[in-house]
Amino acid sequence: MRFTTTLAAAAAIAVSGVAANAGGLAQEVTEAPVVVAEPAPAPATSSVSPTYVVLGVLAALLIAAAVNEAD
């Protein structure tokens, strides 16, 4: 009877120890607060589309090639 009482007391202490650490022994994880940053203003763009620049360069090359062929 004494052994059974000791065994029951040991089991109760073991179970209460597990219940006390049910969340684990790791440190509590806290998330950083979310900070909303304002977007930076967009840089100023050129008034001429890059497509027109490419077309102008291409036209200049074609004109230069045509002039050189005529010589």
Secondary structure, DSSP 8 states (H G I E B T S, - for coil): -HHHHHHHHHHHHHHHHHHHTTT-SS--------------------SS-HHHHHHHHHHHHHHHHHHHHH-
